[in-house]
Amino acid sequence: MPMGKPPSGGPLSRTRTRISASSLTKFLRCQKQFFLSNKLGLSYPKSTSQVLGIVIEDSLCSILMKRPVSINSLEGLKDWCYKLADEEAIVCYQNGKDNWDNTLWQNSEQSWNDIDVAELSRKIKNGLDLFLEEVENCYNSGGGPYLEQFRSGKSPFSIPSPAWGDEPLFPIPDKVRNFGMRTWSINEPMQWQESGKDINWLESWEIARPWTKDPRVHQPQRLFHPNGWAAGELDLVLRWNGKTRIIDIKSGNPSSKFAESLQHQLNFYAWLWRETHQQQMVDGIEGWYLDDSSRIQYDVLSSEEMDELGNMYSEIHRTMLDLGEGPVKFPDNYPEPCKNSAGCFWCTFGDKESENDFLISLEKLNVSISPPSQKIGDIQSRVNVRGKFTGQWGPLPNHYSEPVLGAMVSVSGTQITIEESEPNAYPSLHDYSDGEVMIVDALPGVWRGNPRLYLDNKSKIISLNSSNDDVSKNYDITRVGLMRTRANVEGIVLSIDKRSGVKLDEKPWSMLNLHIWDGEHVAEIVAFGSSITSQMMTIKPGNKLKIVSAELGWRSGLPQLRIDQRSTRVTLID
């Protein structure tokens, strides 16, 4: 199966504590780059190439999902799909333009007006050429081992390759509203030949069609590690000849500065496939480059090497979790800039040969703050409390719609909510139900006006009894009344980004996150849904903001200040 059921929800079933192919390759290039972009969440100006990489792939896969009609030659297939490529290139251009125009922080040296529709069509055709090689091989092989099964109307795969006109497959169908009332069919029926006849070109196209992400499916279409700490989204999976090959699509060429990451990425997918398929090995891993129609193939590692990879990924994941704690100093103890770190924006700080004007300007700033603002570095991080559990629930959705465990604890007569900071951040929370406990290194915060304690992998709960009742003497107890749940901060905007989409049940979500710097530390500011105001949409990196009464929350052990539309005040100073 090229995709699985998400172990934990969220708008995109993504979490900063889960390892993915992109986070892995970034980590392997530079841990500092990984920390700033993935852990801290700093965004950077979007480039046209980033947008193109997404929309070109979508356009190619859209054509692969189509069915040719009344075509009986390879040349006819090529003419047919080339015509579709010309049409799709126009759609691709417009989709990319919409994405670019809605980007809050663009690369100022680039313009969408420089994008050529003919160039988009050329790249899509190069991708089609690579697929037509598969179609031709399928034809010359007599259709492969699944021909007669296809002709009988039965797919040989539990998750078939999606096609326009066929009903889409949702990972969590019970979350899809009115599924049974929808009509998915279009006038592209497949006409299979009778059993025993030689294969024709239409059948070859249909059999060779790879699995790809279905654009009609709004839910995550990823592979998820059984223990939830790793996930990967595949581009294509070829299965027509009885072998499983994983394909990653690249819009550039093999000489790109990103090309060295391809093998790491494909090895990760091959390992993840094995982990999610009862130790089944894939038979091939390839990269398809659309700029020059290159097919780059790598040998699949042995089972023993896969075991070693798994151990390495587990260690890397642990390192990822442990990177950073509390308010982040910026810039602080920067390593020597890595000139070979592809796609890096923030780690160029101090690299005088490639440093951009924005980073140069930050170094020269003397940022001042005024009351009631506090230094970001003074935000309270870890607290210790003593209390007694009075109730438990979950997993239930948090503010990210991620299912987390929760509980209530009575601390000096005050009821406080305890919650995992992220899914599976503290899976043993419900193991403590009776008697007094000591909660150590919890993250203080607030949600909808009520104080809240968040638990992560660095937190712990100690059951107290007659034999160890004095254990609390070893910790500084935080008085509930003095626990900080809100923050007033002021500083320069470092980055800004806005994302939106739909949840598993197709309800819309939107999130704006920005980072401000007070000259010493960085804080992430987030706003959800209706809390995103028109004023926020005008904020640009370099602006100075004052934010009063933001709710204190946490993400991956780092402070995350949330905008409450009822009580938080955001003021643009500059």
C-alpha positions in Angstrom: 0.0 0.0 0.0 1.5 3.4 -1.0 -0.4 5.1 1.8 -1.7 4.3 5.2 -4.0 5.6 7.9 -2.5 8.5 9.9 -1.8 7.5 13.5 -2.5 11.1 14.6 -4.5 13.8 13.0 -3.9 17.5 12.6 -4.7 19.5 9.5 -1.9 17.9 7.5 -1.0 15.0 9.9 2.4 16.7 10.2 4.3 17.3 13.4 7.7 18.8 14.0 8.7 15.8 16.0 8.1 13.3 13.2 11.0 12.5 10.8 10.3 12.8 7.1 12.4 12.6 4.0 12.7 16.4 3.7 13.6 16.9 7.4 16.0 14.0 7.2 17.9 15.3 4.2 18.0 18.8 5.7 19.3 17.4 8.9 22.0 15.5 7.1 23.1 18.6 5.2 23.2 20.9 8.3 21.7 20.4 11.8 21.6 24.2 12.2 19.5 24.5 9.0 17.2 21.8 10.3 16.8 23.4 13.7 16.0 26.9 12.3 13.5 25.8 9.6 12.0 22.6 11.0 12.2 22.9 14.8 12.0 26.7 15.3 9.8 27.0 12.2 11.5 30.0 10.5 10.2 30.4 7.0 12.1 32.1 4.2 11.2 34.0 1.0 9.5 31.7 -1.4 11.1 31.2 -4.8 9.3 30.5 -8.1 11.2 27.2 -8.3 9.5 26.0 -5.1 6.1 26.8 -6.5 6.9 25.2 -9.9 8.1 22.0 -8.3 4.7 21.4 -6.9 2.4 22.5 -9.7 4.4 20.8 -12.5 4.3 17.5 -10.6 0.6 17.9 -10.1 0.0 18.6 -13.8 2.0 15.5 -14.8 0.1 13.3 -12.4 -3.2 14.7 -13.6 -2.4 13.5 -17.1 -1.3 10.1 -15.9 -4.7 9.7 -14.3 -6.4 10.1 -17.7 -7.5 7.4 -20.0 -6.8 7.5 -23.7 -9.7 6.5 -26.0 -9.4 4.8 -29.4 -5.7 5.0 -29.7 -3.8 2.0 -31.0 -0.1 3.0 -31.3 2.7 4.3 -29.2 2.9 7.3 -31.5 -0.8 7.9 -31.0 -0.4 7.8 -27.2 2.4 10.3 -27.4 0.5 12.7 -29.6 -2.5 12.5 -27.3 -0.7 13.1 -24.0 1.5 15.8 -25.6 -1.6 17.7 -26.5 -2.8 17.3 -23.0 0.6 18.6 -21.8 0.1 21.8 -23.8 -3.3 22.3 -22.3 -2.2 21.4 -18.7 0.7 23.8 -18.9 -1.7 26.7 -19.1 -3.5 25.3 -16.0 -0.2 24.7 -14.3 0.9 28.3 -15.0 -2.3 29.7 -13.5 -2.2 27.5 -10.4 1.4 28.5 -9.8 0.5 32.2 -10.3 -2.3 31.9 -7.7 0.1 30.3 -5.3 2.7 32.9 -5.9 0.3 35.8 -5.6 -0.9 34.5 -2.3 2.6 34.2 -0.8 3.2 36.7 2.0 7.0 36.7 1.5 8.3 36.3 -2.0 11.9 36.3 -3.3 12.2 40.0 -4.3 14.5 39.1 -7.2 12.0 36.9 -8.9 8.8 37.4 -10.8 6.1 35.1 -12.0 6.1 37.1 -15.3 9.4 35.3 -16.0 7.7 31.9 -16.1 7.2 30.6 -19.7 4.2 28.3 -20.4 6.1 26.6 -23.2 8.8 25.7 -20.7 6.2 24.2 -18.4 4.9 22.1 -21.2 8.4 20.9 -22.1 9.0 19.6 -18.6 5.6 17.9 -18.4 6.3 16.2 -21.7 9.7 15.0 -20.4 7.9 13.4 -17.5 5.4 11.8 -20.0 8.3 10.4 -22.0 9.7 8.7 -18.9 6.2 7.1 -18.3 5.8 6.2 -22.0 9.0 4.1 -21.6 7.1 2.1 -18.9 4.1 1.8 -21.2 6.3 0.5 -24.1 8.0 -2.0 -21.8 4.6 -3.2 -20.5 3.4 -3.6 -24.1 6.6 -5.5 -25.1 6.2 -7.8 -22.0 2.7 -8.8 -23.0 1.1 -6.8 -20.2 3.0 -8.3 -17.3 1.6 -10.7 -14.7 -1.6 -8.8 -13.9 -3.1 -8.5 -17.5 -5.8 -11.1 -17.1 -6.7 -9.9 -13.6 -7.2 -6.4 -14.9 -9.4 -7.8 -17.7 -11.6 -9.6 -15.2 -12.4 -6.3 -13.6 -10.3 -6.9 -10.4 -7.4 -4.7 -9.4 -4.4 -6.7 -8.2 -3.7 -4.0 -5.6 -5.5 -3.2 -2.4 -4.9 0.5 -3.2 -5.2 0.8 -7.0 -3.6 3.5 -9.1 -6.1 6.4 -9.1 -7.7 7.4 -12.4 -10.3 10.0 -13.4 -13.6 8.3 -13.5 -12.8 5.8 -10.8 -13.9 6.2 -7.2 -11.1 7.7 -5.1 -9.8 5.9 -2.0 -9.7 7.8 1.3 -7.4 6.7 4.1 -10.2 7.6 6.6 -13.5 7.3 4.7 -15.8 7.7 7.7 -14.5 11.3 8.0 -15.6 12.2 4.5 -18.9 14.0 4.5 -21.6 12.7 2.1 -19.3 10.3 0.4 -22.0 8.0 -0.7 -23.9 10.8 -2.3 -21.1 11.9 -4.6 -20.6 11.0 -8.2 -17.0 10.4 -9.2 -17.5 8.9 -12.7 -16.7 10.8 -15.9 -17.0 9.7 -19.5 -13.7 7.9 -19.6 -14.6 4.2 -19.3 -11.9 1.6 -19.8 -12.6 -1.1 -22.4 -10.7 -4.2 -21.7 -10.2 -6.9 -24.3 -11.3 -10.5 -23.9 -9.1 -12.9 -22.2 -6.3 -14.4 -24.3 -6.0 -11.6 -26.8 -2.7 -9.8 -27.3 -2.4 -6.6 -25.3 -3.1 -3.3 -27.0 -1.7 0.1 -26.2 -4.7 1.3 -24.3 -4.3 -1.6 -21.9 -0.6 -1.0 -21.6 -1.2 2.6 -20.5 -3.8 1.5 -17.9 -1.7 -1.3 -16.5 1.5 0.7 -16.4 -0.2 3.7 -14.7 1.6 4.3 -11.4 0.0 5.0 -8.0 0.2 8.7 -7.3 -1.4 11.1 -4.9 -5.1 11.6 -5.9 -5.9 15.3 -6.1 -9.6 14.5 -5.2 -8.5 13.1 -1.8 -8.0 15.9 0.8 -6.7 13.6 3.5 -3.0 12.8 3.9 -1.8 10.2 1.4 1.4 9.1 3.2 3.1 6.1 4.7 3.2 6.3 8.5 5.6 4.3 10.7 3.7 1.9 13.0 5.0 3.8 16.0 4.2 7.2 14.5 7.7 8.8 14.6 8.3 8.7 10.8 6.2 9.4 7.7 6.8 9.8 4.0 4.8 11.0 1.0 5.6 9.1 -2.2 5.4 10.7 -5.7 4.9 7.6 -7.8 4.9 3.8 -7.2 5.3 1.6 -10.3 3.9 -2.0 -9.9 2.9 -3.2 -13.4 5.6 -5.9 -13.7 5.1 -7.5 -10.3 8.0 -5.5 -8.8 7.6 -2.4 -6.6 9.6 0.7 -7.7 9.4 4.0 -5.8 9.9 7.1 -8.0 10.6 10.6 -6.9 9.9 13.4 -9.3 12.3 16.4 -9.6 11.5 19.4 -11.7 15.3 20.2 -12.2 18.2 18.1 -13.4 20.8 15.8 -11.8 23.4 18.7 -11.7 21.2 20.6 -9.2 22.7 21.5 -5.8 19.8 19.5 -4.3 20.6 16.3 -6.3 22.9 14.9 -3.6 19.8 14.5 -1.3 18.0 12.3 -3.8 19.6 9.0 -2.7 19.0 9.8 1.0 15.4 10.5 0.2 14.8 7.4 -1.8 16.6 5.2 0.8 14.3 6.6 3.5 11.2 5.8 1.4 12.5 2.2 0.8 13.1 1.8 4.5 9.7 3.2 5.4 8.0 0.9 2.8 9.7 -2.1 4.5 8.6 -0.9 8.0 4.9 -0.5 6.8 4.7 -3.7 4.7 5.8 -6.6 7.0 9.4 -6.3 6.1 8.7 -6.4 2.3 11.5 -4.9 0.3 11.0 -2.6 -2.7 12.7 -3.7 -5.9 13.8 -0.4 -7.2 14.2 3.3 -6.4 14.5 6.0 -9.0 14.6 9.8 -9.5 12.8 11.3 -12.6 14.2 14.7 -13.6 11.8 16.7 -15.8 14.3 19.2 -17.0 16.2 16.7 -19.2 14.2 13.5 -18.9 16.9 11.8 -16.8 16.2 8.6 -15.0 18.5 8.1 -12.1 18.5 4.7 -10.5 20.0 3.5 -7.3 20.6 0.0 -5.9 18.2 -1.0 -3.1 20.1 -1.6 0.2 20.1 -5.1 1.7 17.9 -6.1 4.6 20.9 -5.8 7.0 21.7 -2.3 5.6 18.0 -1.4 6.1 18.3 -2.4 9.8 21.3 -0.1 10.1 19.4 2.7 8.5 16.5 2.2 10.9 18.9 2.5 13.9 20.4 5.6 12.4 17.0 7.2 11.7 16.0 6.4 15.3 19.1 8.1 16.6 18.6 11.1 14.4 15.0 11.4 15.5 16.1 11.4 19.1 18.6 14.1 18.3 15.9 16.1 16.5 13.8 16.0 19.7 16.6 17.1 21.9 17.7 20.1 19.7 16.7 23.3 21.4 15.0 24.1 24.6 13.1 27.2 25.7 13.5 30.6 24.1 16.0 30.5 21.2 18.9 32.9 21.0 19.4 34.3 17.5 22.0 34.5 16.1 24.0 32.5 18.7 27.1 30.3 18.4 26.5 30.0 14.7 28.8 27.4 13.1 30.8 28.2 10.1 28.3 28.7 7.3 27.9 25.7 5.1 28.4 26.9 1.5 27.2 23.6 0.2 23.9 23.6 2.2 21.3 23.7 -0.6 18.4 25.9 0.0 19.7 27.5 3.1 18.6 31.1 3.9 19.2 31.6 7.6 22.5 29.8 8.0 24.2 32.4 5.7 24.3 34.6 8.7 27.9 35.7 8.9 28.8 34.3 5.4 30.0 37.6 3.8 30.2 36.1 0.4 26.6 35.1 0.1 24.8 37.0 2.8 21.6 38.8 1.8 20.7 42.3 2.6 18.0 41.3 5.0 20.4 39.4 7.3 23.0 42.2 7.0 20.4 44.7 8.2 19.5 42.6 11.2 23.1 42.5 12.4 23.2 46.3 12.4 19.9 46.8 14.4 19.7 47.8 18.0 16.3 46.6 18.9 14.6 48.3 21.9 11.5 47.3 23.7 9.0 49.3 25.8 6.6 48.4 28.6 4.7 46.2 29.1 6.9 44.1 26.8 9.3 41.6 28.3 12.4 40.1 26.9 11.6 36.9 25.0 14.5 35.2 26.9 12.6 35.8 30.2 9.6 33.7 29.2 9.1 31.0 31.8 9.8 27.6 30.4 9.8 24.6 32.8 7.7 24.4 36.0 7.3 21.8 38.7 3.9 21.3 40.5 2.5 18.9 43.1 -1.1 17.8 42.8 -3.6 15.0 42.4 -5.2 13.8 39.2 -9.0 14.2 39.1 -9.9 13.1 35.6 -8.6 11.9 32.3 -9.7 12.0 28.7 -8.5 11.5 25.1 -7.0 11.2 22.8 -9.0 14.4 21.8 -8.1 17.1 19.3 -5.9 20.0 20.5 -5.8 23.4 18.8 -4.0 21.8 15.8 -6.7 19.1 15.6 -4.1 16.6 16.6 -5.4 13.9 19.0 -3.5 14.2 22.4 -4.0 12.7 25.8 -5.3 15.0 28.6 -6.1 15.0 32.2 -7.1 17.3 35.1 -5.0 17.8 38.2 -5.8 19.6 41.4 -3.0 21.8 42.5 -3.6 23.6 45.9 -7.3 23.5 45.2 -7.0 24.8 41.7 -8.0 22.6 38.7 -5.4 22.7 35.9 -5.5 20.9 32.6 -2.6 18.7 31.7 -2.1 17.9 28.0 0.5 16.3 25.7 2.4 19.1 23.8 2.0 17.0 20.7 0.7 13.5 19.8 2.6 10.8 21.6 4.7 13.4 23.4 3.8 11.7 26.8 1.9 8.5 26.1 2.0 7.3 29.8 -0.1 10.3 31.0 -3.0 8.0 31.8 -0.9 5.7 33.9 -1.2 8.0 36.9 -4.8 8.0 38.3 -4.6 7.7 42.1 -2.7 9.6 44.8 -0.4 12.5 44.9 2.1 13.1 42.1 5.0 15.4 41.3 4.9 16.8 37.8 8.4 17.8 36.8 9.5 20.0 33.9 6.1 20.7 32.5 5.6 23.6 30.0 3.3 26.3 31.3 0.7 27.8 29.1 -3.0 28.7 28.6 -5.8 27.8 26.3 -9.0 29.8 26.0 -8.3 31.7 29.2 -7.5 28.6 31.4 -4.1 27.7 32.6 -2.6 24.6 31.1 0.5 22.4 31.6 2.0 20.7 28.5 4.1 17.5 28.8 6.8 16.4 26.4 9.6 13.9 26.3 11.6 15.9 28.8 8.7 16.0 31.4 8.1 13.4 34.0 5.5 12.4 36.6 6.5 10.9 39.9 4.0 9.1 42.0 4.3 10.1 45.7 3.7 7.7 48.6 4.7 7.3 52.2 8.2 6.1 51.2 9.1 9.0 48.8 6.8 11.7 49.9 9.7 14.0 50.5 10.9 13.8 46.9 9.3 17.1 46.2 11.9 18.7 48.4 14.3 18.1 45.5 12.4 20.4 43.2 11.5 24.1 43.2 7.7 24.1 43.3 6.0 26.7 41.2 3.1 28.5 42.7 0.1 28.2 40.4 -0.8 31.9 41.0 2.7 32.9 39.8 2.7 30.7 36.7 3.0 32.7 33.6 0.4 31.9 31.0 0.6 35.0 28.8 3.4 37.1 27.3 4.0 40.6 26.0 6.7 40.7 23.4 8.1 43.2 21.0 10.6 42.9 18.2 11.5 42.8 14.5 9.6 40.3 12.2 12.1 37.7 10.9 9.7 35.6 8.8 6.0 35.2 8.0 4.0 32.5 6.3 0.4 31.5 6.0 -1.0 28.0 5.3 -4.5 26.8 4.7 -6.4 23.7 3.7 -9.0 21.3 4.9 -9.1 18.9 7.8 -9.8 15.2 7.6 -13.5 16.0 7.6 -13.1 18.7 5.0 -13.6 21.5 7.4 -11.4 24.5 6.4 -8.4 25.5 8.5 -5.9 28.4 8.2 -2.8 29.3 10.2 -0.5 32.3 10.1 2.8 32.0 11.8 5.5 34.7 12.1 8.7 35.0 14.2 9.8 38.1 16.0 13.3 38.9 17.3 14.0 41.3 20.2 17.7 41.5 19.4 18.6 38.5 21.4 15.9 35.8 21.2 13.2 34.6 18.7 9.6 33.8 19.5 7.1 32.1 17.2 3.7 33.8 17.0 0.7 31.9 15.5 -2.9 32.8 14.7 -5.6 30.4 13.7 -8.8 31.0 11.6 -10.7 34.1 12.5 -7.8 35.3 14.7 -6.0 36.1 11.4 -6.8 39.8 10.8 -6.4 41.9 7.6 -3.7 43.8 9.4 -1.6 40.6 10.0 -1.8 39.9 6.3 0.1 43.1 5.6 3.0 42.4 7.9 6.4 42.0 6.2 9.8 40.8 7.4 11.6 43.8 8.9 8.5 45.3 10.4 8.5 46.0 14.2 5.6 44.5 16.2 4.3 44.8 19.7 2.2 41.9 20.9 0.3 42.2 24.2 -1.3 39.4 26.1 -0.5 36.5 23.7 -1.3 33.1 25.0 1.7 31.1 26.0 2.0 27.7 24.3 4.7 25.3 23.3 5.7 23.4 20.1 8.6 20.9 20.2 9.8 22.3 23.5 10.0 25.9 22.1 7.7 28.8 23.1 4.8 29.4 20.7 2.7 32.5 21.4 -0.8 32.3 20.2 -3.0 35.2 19.2 -6.4 35.3 21.0 -8.7 37.5 19.0 -10.6 38.4 22.2 -7.7 39.6 24.3 -4.4 39.8 22.3 -3.4 43.1 20.8 -1.1 43.3 17.8 0.4 46.7 17.0 2.5 47.5 14.0 5.1 50.0 15.2 7.0 50.6 12.0 
